[in-house]
Each structure stands twice: as structure tokens, then as C-alpha cells.
Amino acid sequence: MAELTYNEKRLMVVLNTIKEATPEIIAGELNTTAAAVVQFAHLCAEKGIATLDRTITVSYTLTTEGEQYATLGLPERQVYASFQNEISMKDMQAHPLARIAIGWMKKKGWVTIEKGLVKKTGDAPEGADEVALRDPDANREGVPELVKRGLAEETETTAYTIAITAAGQELVKGGLDLREEVGTLTREQILSGDWKNLNLRRYSVDKLPKRIIPGKIHPYQRLIDEMRSVLLEMGFVEMYGDVVQSSFWNFDALFQPQDHPAREMQDTFFLDGTTPLPEGWERVRDIHEHGGTTSSVGWGGIWDPAKAQTNVLRTHTTGLSIQYLKDHPDESVKAFCIGRVYRREAIDPTHTPEFEQLEGIVMDKDVSFRHLMGFLKEFYGRMGFENVRFRPAYFPYTEPSVEPEVYVDGLGWVELGGAGIFREEVTDPWGVKYPVLAWGLGVSRVAMLKMGLRDLRQLYRSDVDWIRDTPMMQGGRD
Amino acid sequence: MPIIKLPYEYLETLTGTDRDTIINRVPMIGADIERIEEDHIDVEFFPDRPDLFSTEGVARAMQGFLGLREGINDYPVTPSGISFRVDPGLATIRPFLGSAVIRNVSLTEEAIESLMGLQEALHWAVGRGRGKVAIGVHDLDTVTPPFYYQAAPRDRAFVPLDFTEEMTMEEILDRHPKGVDYAHLVRDCERFPLITDAEDNVLSFPPIINGERTKVTTATKNILLDCTGTEIKAVMIAVNNICTALADAGATIESVDVDGTPMPSLAPSVRTVSVDECCRLLGISLSAEEMAAHLRVMRFGAVADGEKQVQVTVPCYRADIMHDWDIFEDVAISYGFENFDAALPESFTTGKPHPVMVLMDGVREIMAGLGFLEMMPFTLTNERVLYTAMQREPNPGVLRLQRPISEEQTVMRTDILPMLVETLQINHHRELPQRLFAIGDCVEGRETFQKVAAVSIHTEADFSEIYACADALMREMHIRCEIEESADPAFIPGRRADIMVDGKKTGVFGELNPDVIRAFELDAPVCAMEIDLRCVQERPCL
């Protein structure tokens, strides 16, 4: 049996003496309220050491209107008494209670009404309702009628009887610790060791605690951080860069032809202002016009330096990758970046004009297409996508290109990102020594797959309750 | 990307195999299947492969891929004796013309639809919406050679396609549906491009509309093709792709003499590529013979040239082959992506997070420790939220988008706090207290930098609460600062403070002005802070 609280013990001691009593009596003994006693008794009853019997008594009292009629008589009695054997309807209506009385007199058969004349039928004996009106508790027969007429009210009274059981008597016989309960430990009690002699109040484990929410990093940021740690663990250096980029780095350096549709106003956020071209821009021009010193034929036509200077909000982070390679053309490079990119798209559940993109590059002696596939399998595997397959693809700045697909239960094969080896047209102008494996993916797409998100807007215009309710730890990477 | 409709029967006839085999294997040459219908399949191909924009082209590629027919097709061209003259006056308007005569076509309704589909896809992918290249096909037997491509007066009239009455070219731009769609391509020219025959009949007003006279129907036996444009290379890609598609369907191709040059030639180009370079790039091992065999599967002509080289004959329709690596990709596709031995390279590298990320990670940890929930609002916003609602003067460095997509998102944020107060507005119906923070990029001029902001909304939110948080954040960031009274109108006078680092204002905190609270339709006290992280002089070392 669960331990008794201090109050339960006190109740049991009293009960053991008087065996059975009402809460009011016990409350007097315990110097508390009857309601508190009922509560203690209820807990003792659950433990089988006491019984708590509840009796509900119904009693009736007259309403204010009822009290009035108890003295003066019901309206029909008052009107009946106001005339002799008969009265004209018109005269009777002069009586203030006539409107209530006439229906009741007819219903009770005290009068008949013919051609505007009200005639008594006999003596009009006192009915059960009139008897009840004198003392509704003693004369119950007529009470329902009075309640219906709003002249009497029903009141329920609950009475309790508390008694001790045999088990309870046994318990008290065994002796109870009646030291007073203590809620909070004091410094002195801890230091002196007195706490050992205290009766510390026990808490019920059934009662739920107050719900508190810890400060939290956003679930989407946690997913981004998970990807960052995967890549850091795989030996990648993190890149970070400006949101505003010149068209040169965002497009031209990636061998995007100057008349490519992605460079039109409807797809990219163009900005006022220009950025001077970097040293070595002429090599990019040559690549575009005729392939420079590579085996490429280039796009042909005339490459316009002015167009390359126009500023844009970066449409991808690949512009950062090529700038990083320009600064590290000789050493082996493994670098990545997760950053926000911008596309001129209207907001709807699956599109936002800004979103996060992940991008990784590997430049090393002897790396090849099969190593790109190796990196993709490793990365997706660590992200929890065990099954990866590859399909041919086209991206303007990679050749060969590949589209990885991952298997997701319930969805089948899902396209997730793009990859390839940077075209020589991209790397040659900067003297990049070895082939560059590159891949990228939309982070929000992973969020949709891994967090079961239906609406991307939830990431950027979050419902605070979603953050509150999303557990910090999700299983995530196994 | 263009959606290509492939009717099964036509495809089966051209390829020589059944539809199920095709449906199964077509994704492996780079097609995305959009829809599988009763009588046809809709697929999407990459924009660099216009040769796959027709049923004929897909059949040609599938034949190779399925081992039914390998190597390069031969496209003989004989002279038609027909000539074309180009007006030098077009030099500044639309200078280039490509042409061909295609004889003995058998055009069913379906074949016409296929031809129109190819034409539209080429307009999109190669022609950049007809600006760079526009294509016209004409019933050759309705006109009389020689032909003249000229810069004509804007009031020259003819009956445009699908109309019965004559219209001037200017009227066409205003009234004909195609004229309205493409008027922007020629509107500013003094004279308009026009193609006429020996008897001055109009064939076409490129790049807008053909004449009704030369309309191609199921009765058409011989076609005259015109491709006009601003770049000769793109023009010839269109010519080559239409001619080879129709030739594969059984037509014969004849050349047209354009100012002394016969075209098209449809001759392949030749590239000699290195076996070793290919194997190193792909990470596989192939002999010259094996590599050549893979390329023949991809419908190139290819022969081993000794042990180390392969001589590749590239069909004229392969517009995507610009570089040797483009050829290596086709080797990889034929080899099969599923047959690659995916592996990680052996070299050792160490990872290293970026200092800016390390800084932001640290601040996130502090803010979460102080009990705030992180939000990640958009960086695009508008000046009403950034300044008007906050009762602040606009930042002169605010970066405006040239063509915003909505009134809500017209500028890059210079501050994060307004976005966070807006987030409180979105969560107005949620239980209080709400304590939120956000960290990330802001932009001033061309510079990207980082800020952190925090808000707390509840009935007892006050200056002391946010002062304690700002104090804790600065302490934990290990930045010595001074606190001064602020004049920031977003906050209540006497309940606001500036954070000064080395005598420079670097942050602000206090109780939001009730007018600001109301501007965001909130109704409880809000205390808030924002700190510019450029104050972290030495970013954490690694």
C-alpha cells in the first residue's frame, strides 16, 4: 500500500476513535474544512482503509413568488374567492390576477365559462398543490406542479459518512508516524543531518508537471547543422560568401551563355549596381567565344563584359565554389557550403523565392566520375538514405552530369539534387589543376522528406507551436 | 523544358521494337517520363539535346541504346537548283538565313503535329523564344523560286497564316495573335524581315508568322525550310535537326544555294579523343576498341585510332558536343551508370567549419540557453515592415530588387528585428509568453553581414528582462560594451538603450513602442534587442 500523507494519517487516528462520522464532525477534530476531510477520506478509501458513503438528499423550497402565494393563496384561489356564484368575464378581468387564474380555474374544474359568464361548479376543494404550498418537504404529492409553475425549487444536498474499515483499524493499531510534513529542506537541516528525522512531503507521480519549453535551435537549422557535421566529418572545409554577386561569378564563370533563359529578368533578381570584373576575366570571355585553349568550341558570338558586371542576388552557391577554386587552384580541395539562394518565384507551398542550397566540391589528383558517385552514396547514406541510384542528367556547368535518386519508403525513387564534373570551360580559366567533382541539392527538399513537411513556408514563417512541439532529437542520422 | 509527345505506333515503326522496352529504357538516355497515355507517352528531354525533340530523333537514339542499330546515319544531300538571296539591309535586323528543300515527305496529321512539336521545342531551346532562331516550313509547290529574304517596308501587306484578309506587317503586330506575342522582337526595326518568291508572293514574315499561301497540309509533298536568326550557328542547329528528323522518316534532302553557299551540308564533324583522358575522367578502364563500341551505341561514328585514340564522327544534329568531355559522357551513359564502381578517393583531408558559421553557432547556443526559440524568417522583405512600422528612418544602404515579384518582398533586410516582430504577429493566436530569436545575413549596399535579434512578448515583458538578456549575450560573446540611453523611435523613451562597442553603436534593446506593437497588430508588451555581429572583431579561432 502506498504511504499515507500526514493528513491521511491524522484522519485515520480520529476515525479509529469515533469509527464513523460526518466530515463536519471530523473537520472540527482536525481543525480543517469539511471539503478537505472529504478529500483525505477519498484518498484513504482508494487505499481500502476507510469508506466514504455519499447520500444525496433532495429537498424543496418555495421561490419568492411561491412564498407570496403560500400566504395569500394561489392566484386561482384568490380570484375564486373574489366573487359569488357567477361573474361576467368582463368584471372578472378587473382582478389583477385574472389572467393567470382563469386558465387554472377552468383546468381544475372550479368554473365553467359560457357566453361571457363565469359560473362556479361547486366548492373548489383544496388541491394537492395547495397543500404542498404550505410545506413542500412534508407534502410531496403536489410539488411537481409547483416546480413546473416556478413556485418551488429542488435542491440536492450531498451528505457524506466516513467510516473506518477493518484494514484501517489494523493499520492504526500498527502505529502511525504523526510527525508534521515538511515541504522544503533548509540549509540547516541538510548540514545538521536533521533531514533524516523529517517527514518530507511525498509527491504523487500521477500528477502531470507544468509543461515548460526549453530554448531551442530551429528544427530546420538543426537539419542544416546535421548536414554540416556530416560534411565536416567527411573532411570538407566550409565556405561562406556574399549574397550579392556579379553576373560574372553567378553565370559567366560557370559557362552559362549570356543569352541563357536563367539570366532573364523573370528568373533572377537583378540589382542596381555593378561589380568590376576580376583579373583574368579575358580567359572567361575567350572560353565563351571560342573555347579558349581547351578542346571546346565555346558558345560563339560576342561576349559582353558589361552584362557580366551586373549584380544579382545569387541564384546558387556555385559561384562561391568557383571563386574558392580560383583561390586554391593547385592543392587538393574538399569544400562545401550551405547558403541561402534566390530565385524569382512566387510563394506557394512548394516554392519560396529564397531557400537553402547545399553544395560540395572535390578537386584532387585522379578523382573521377566514379568517385563522385562514391561521395554521393556516402553523403546520402550518412543522411539516412541508404539506397541511392544514378541517372543521366544535364546541368550547364558539369560534364558528365548525374542525377542521384534516393529510395524513400512510401514515395519510391525521389530525385535529390544534381551532380557532375565541372566542365573544363569552367575550371580552365583559373588554372584549376585537376577535375572538380561537384554536387548540390535543395536543403528544403531534404526537410520535406525527413521532417514530413508539406508546406515550405512553415520553415520561414514558423508556427511557434510547431517549434515548441518538435522534439530536439529526431532520430535523424542512424 | 519541352515536353515531347511520342506516339507508340510511329515510335515502334521507326525503332523496330515494342513500346514496353522503350518505356523501360528511355529514362536511361536522360528522359523524364511525364505521362504514360493510351496511345502515346509524354517525355521531357534536356535542353542541350534538340535532336531528341522529335519522335524520329528518339527512335534513332533508342535503336542504338537497345543494340538494334549502331553508328552514324548517312544523310546525303543533293543540290535542288533553288536559290535564295539575302538583302544586306538585314545586317542590323536579322542577318542570318538557313534553308533546305525536303522532298517526298508523307505528312499524316500525326506527322504534321510531330513536325510542329519539333519546331516549337527548337524555338524554345535553341531559338530562345524565336529571338535567336525562328523556323518556317512551307509547301514548296505553292511558290516559285528563286526566293528573296529582304528588309521590307513595315506597311507591306499579305494574308497571314489562319487569316483570309490581307494585313500590313504593322497590323499583324497589333492584331494577329502571334504578332502580339512576338512583336517585341521586331517592333523597334525600321524595316521588317520578309521572305518572298520570284513572283513577289509572301512566304513568311520572320520571326512572327508565315503566309497563308504556303501552309503545310497532308497534301504537301515537298517542303521549303527557312530558318532565320541572329546567330548562324544556332540557325544551322535548327536546320540540321529538322532535316535529319524528316530524312529519318523517309524524306530526301536537297540543298539550297544561299548567296552562293549551298546549305545544309548535314556532314558530320570529326573529333579525335584520348582513350586515357576518357578513362581517367570516368574512373573506368576501356580499350580504344571498347570505347569506340560504346560511342557507336550512342549513334556516333567511331573507330579506334591505334591504342590511345578514337576517331569520332559527330552527327550534325548533336548540338551539345562542344568539348571532348561531352563525348566522354556518352561513353559513360552507354557503359551504364549502374555499372560504375562507386568509391571514395584515398587521400586524407580534414574538415573545418567557416568562422562566420562558428560565430553564429555560438550565438545560437547562447540564445537557446537563455530560453529563446529560434526562427528563420525570410531575408527578403519590404520597407513598410523594415522602417515604417518600426517608426524608423530608412537605411540609405537598403538593397532594392529591380523587379520584385510581390509588394511583400521588395528589398533585402538590413535588420532582423522587424522580421521577428512580424513573426510574433503570425503567432498572435499562440500562448504567451513567446520568446524568439533569429540570426543570419543582412545586406547593406553590396555587403553581407550578420545580425542577431530577440523578442519577448508577455504581460510582464519589460526593460529589465531584455537588459539582462543583452547583458548576458554580450558577456558570453566576450565583448566589452557600454550601455547608453537610446533615441531609437522603435522603443519607448526612457526604456531603451544603445549597446556601444569601442564608441560605436552596435546594438539596441528596450521596450517596443506601443505604436509599433499596434502596427504589428499585437496587444501585449514586447521587449526586444538586436545586435550587429560585425562588432565581433576577432572571429573565434578554430
Contacts between the chains, C-beta under 8 A, distances in Angstrom:
chain1	res1	chain2	res2	distance
A	213	B	373	7.2
A	214	B	368	7.4
A	214	B	371	7.2
A	215	B	367	6.7
A	215	B	368	3.8
A	215	B	369	6.1
A	215	B	370	6.1
A	215	B	371	4.2
A	215	B	372	5.0
A	215	B	373	6.4
A	215	B	435	7.5
A	216	B	368	5.8
A	216	B	373	5.3
A	216	B	374	6.4
A	217	B	364	5.3
A	217	B	365	8.0
A	217	B	368	5.5
A	217	B	374	5.1
A	218	B	373	7.7
A	218	B	374	4.0
A	218	B	375	6.5
A	218	B	376	5.2
A	220	B	376	5.9
A	221	B	364	7.2
A	221	B	374	6.0
A	221	B	376	6.4
A	225	B	361	7.6
A	228	B	353	6.9
A	228	B	357	7.2
A	231	B	351	6.7
A	232	B	351	3.6
A	232	B	352	7.3
A	232	B	353	6.1
A	233	B	351	6.5
A	234	B	351	6.8
A	235	B	348	7.2
A	235	B	349	3.8
A	235	B	350	5.7
A	235	B	351	5.0
A	236	B	349	7.5
A	236	B	351	5.2
A	237	B	349	7.9
A	237	B	351	6.4
A	237	B	352	4.7
A	237	B	354	8.0
A	238	B	351	7.7
A	238	B	352	6.5
A	238	B	353	4.7
A	238	B	354	4.0
A	238	B	357	5.8
A	239	B	354	6.4
A	240	B	354	4.2
A	240	B	356	4.8
A	240	B	357	6.3
A	241	B	448	7.7
A	242	B	446	7.2
A	242	B	447	7.4
A	242	B	448	4.4
A	243	B	379	7.4
A	243	B	412	7.0
A	243	B	441	5.8
A	243	B	443	5.7
A	243	B	448	4.7
A	244	B	399	6.9
A	244	B	443	6.4
A	244	B	446	4.9
A	244	B	448	6.8
A	259	B	128	5.6
A	259	B	131	7.9
A	259	B	132	6.6
A	261	B	128	6.9
A	265	B	402	7.5
A	265	B	403	5.5
A	269	B	401	4.9
A	269	B	402	7.3
A	269	B	403	7.6
A	269	B	404	7.9
A	270	B	401	7.7
A	270	B	402	4.5
A	270	B	403	6.9
A	271	B	399	6.3
A	271	B	400	7.6
A	271	B	401	6.8
A	271	B	402	6.2
A	272	B	400	6.9
A	272	B	402	6.5
A	273	B	446	6.7
A	275	B	446	7.3
A	291	B	322	7.2
A	291	B	323	7.2
A	294	B	323	6.4
A	295	B	271	7.7
A	295	B	323	5.4
A	295	B	324	4.5
A	296	B	322	5.1
A	296	B	323	4.0
A	297	B	322	5.1
A	297	B	323	7.6
A	298	B	322	7.2
A	300	B	231	6.6
A	300	B	233	4.8
A	301	B	231	5.6
A	301	B	233	7.9
A	311	B	446	7.0
A	313	B	401	7.5
A	313	B	412	7.4
A	332	B	347	5.9
A	332	B	349	6.6
A	334	B	349	4.8
A	334	B	351	7.9
A	340	B	379	6.4
A	340	B	440	7.9
A	340	B	441	6.8
A	342	B	380	7.5
A	344	B	403	7.4
A	344	B	405	5.5
A	345	B	405	7.1
A	346	B	405	5.6
A	346	B	406	6.8
A	347	B	406	7.4
A	352	B	378	7.5
A	353	B	378	7.9
A	353	B	380	6.0
A	353	B	405	6.2
A	353	B	409	6.3
A	354	B	378	6.0
A	354	B	379	6.0
A	354	B	380	5.9
A	362	B	345	7.5
A	364	B	345	5.9
A	364	B	347	5.6
A	365	B	347	7.7
A	366	B	280	7.1
A	366	B	345	7.1
A	367	B	345	5.3
A	368	B	280	6.3
A	368	B	281	5.9
A	368	B	282	5.8
A	368	B	283	3.0
A	368	B	284	8.0
A	369	B	281	6.3
A	369	B	282	4.5
A	369	B	283	5.5
A	369	B	332	6.2
A	369	B	340	6.8
A	370	B	282	6.8
A	370	B	283	3.4
A	370	B	284	6.8
A	370	B	340	4.7
A	370	B	341	5.7
A	370	B	342	5.9
A	370	B	343	6.0
A	371	B	283	6.1
A	371	B	342	7.9
A	371	B	343	6.2
A	371	B	344	6.6
A	371	B	345	5.0
A	373	B	337	7.6
A	373	B	340	5.5
A	373	B	342	3.7
A	374	B	342	4.4
A	374	B	343	4.4
A	374	B	344	4.5
A	374	B	345	7.6
A	375	B	344	6.6
A	376	B	342	7.6
A	377	B	342	5.1
A	378	B	344	6.0
A	389	B	337	7.8
A	389	B	338	7.0
A	390	B	337	4.1
A	390	B	338	7.2
A	390	B	340	7.6
A	391	B	27	6.4
A	391	B	28	7.1
A	391	B	30	7.4
A	391	B	337	6.7
A	392	B	28	7.0
A	392	B	29	6.7
A	392	B	30	4.0
A	392	B	329	7.7
A	392	B	333	5.2
A	392	B	337	6.9
A	393	B	30	6.8
A	393	B	46	7.4
A	394	B	30	6.8
A	394	B	46	3.4
A	394	B	47	7.1
A	394	B	48	5.4
A	394	B	49	7.4
A	399	B	323	6.9
A	399	B	325	4.6
A	399	B	326	5.7
A	399	B	328	7.8
A	399	B	329	5.5
A	400	B	281	7.7
A	400	B	282	7.3
A	400	B	325	7.1
A	400	B	328	6.5
A	400	B	329	3.7
A	400	B	332	5.1
A	401	B	329	7.1
A	402	B	337	6.5
A	421	B	281	6.7
A	421	B	325	7.4
A	423	B	323	6.8
A	423	B	325	6.7
A	424	B	323	6.2
A	424	B	325	6.3
A	425	B	322	7.9
A	425	B	323	6.7
A	435	B	281	6.3
A	459	B	376	6.3
A	460	B	376	5.9
A	460	B	377	5.9
A	460	B	378	5.0
A	461	B	377	7.1
A	461	B	378	7.6
A	461	B	423	7.1
A	461	B	426	5.6
A	462	B	375	5.7
A	462	B	376	7.2
A	462	B	423	7.3
A	463	B	426	7.6
A	463	B	427	6.6
A	463	B	430	7.3
A	464	B	373	6.6
A	464	B	423	7.9
A	464	B	427	4.4
A	464	B	430	4.9
A	464	B	434	5.6
A	464	B	436	7.1
A	465	B	427	7.9
A	465	B	430	5.6
A	465	B	431	8.0
A	467	B	373	4.9
A	467	B	374	7.4
A	467	B	375	7.6
A	468	B	373	7.1
